[in-house]
Amino acid sequence: MHLARFPRIKLAHLPTPLEPMERLSKQLGGPHLWIKRDDCTGLSTGGNKTRKLEFLMGDAMRQGADTVITQGATQSNHARQTAAAAAKLGFECHILLEDRTGFATREYTQNGNVLLDHLHGAHVSKRPAGADMNAEMEAVARDLRAKGKKPYIIPGGGSNTTGALGYANCALELVAQANELNLRIDHIVQATGSTGTQAGLVAGLCAIHANIPVLGISVRAPKEKQEEAVFALAEKTAELVGAPGAVKREHIAANSDYVGQGYGIPTEGMIEAVTMLAQHEGILLDPVYTGKGMAGLIDLVRKGTFEKESNVVFLHTGGSVGLFGYPDSFT
Ligand SMILES: *Cc1c(COP(=O)(O)O)cnc(C)c1O
């Protein structure tokens, strides 16, 4: 695996820190909990999409694009990081926001990520829940081409093989850090949505035979559907990095027990997890992804899933700006 073969534009502050969470580990009575701070990638408050955008924007540049189009839910962290990357590189940016939750408060529809989308100068437009967002992006691309623009479509969450390269890169970075710290990582736990993060991470780990299991806590899809989607992208990503066949179906694990009522809808566990991390570690999670991911990790720890002396790394994928869209959950 040699990622310098792919076009890439440096956007992220790397490596992100790998830190112990001592007070949280103590509070829960073990295992040893660590956190990989991909909330600190730097671009417009950071998050996991920045690693993907390094390769996606690299590809867009190589293709001679001058405009990017992407989509997400109203409080999309991906949309915000894409808007910031476009601003930095001088691209026009079109963002389509799907009203997936139906929340109508001013905070949800205008604050948090939405505020930053506008601040970065993106063209923001809304679509109703259930819209065919890929078809909507194609329609916008057609209009822009007719006006002489050269649009590049980035899929929701930046989750295709090009975006997933960012997390194959993260696998290399994380294992190198652990080797340096003489830290044996027994498990990685993360929130999983559009699949690119877990797919890239697993592809990277498998390509270097790291033998570290990754558990994705789903924020939307049921277990089987999520695992199949992650597997499909992980297989293609492994092939792209020159390790075809390295990812097996058994390398893909998702748990959908912490979704609650649906994508972006708060749960008790999420509120507890966000509050615990804020008050025991001084770390901000987010209401849509990492709050539910951490709720899953905390519950699995309480159920005795992990051996007391094991080392579990939570991948913090960012998103804390989304808290400002959900003030009622925390006050
Ligand atoms: C997008 C996102 C995720 C999920 O990553 P995917 O690659 O879409 O599975 C997790 N956490 C945060 C904060 C995100 O914005």
The ligand as an ORCA input file, in Angstrom:
! r2SCAN-3c Opt
* xyz 0 1
  C     -19.850     11.272      8.658
  C     -19.562     11.065     10.085
  C     -19.377      9.777     10.629
  C     -19.567      8.524      9.838
  O     -18.595      8.312      8.869
  P     -18.995      7.534      7.549
  O     -17.775      7.481      6.764
  O     -20.110      8.338      6.925
  O     -19.516      6.190      7.949
  C     -19.052      9.657     11.958
  N     -18.950     10.751     12.742
  C     -19.130     11.994     12.271
  C     -19.020     13.119     13.227
  C     -19.455     12.202     10.931
  O     -19.644     13.440     10.484
*
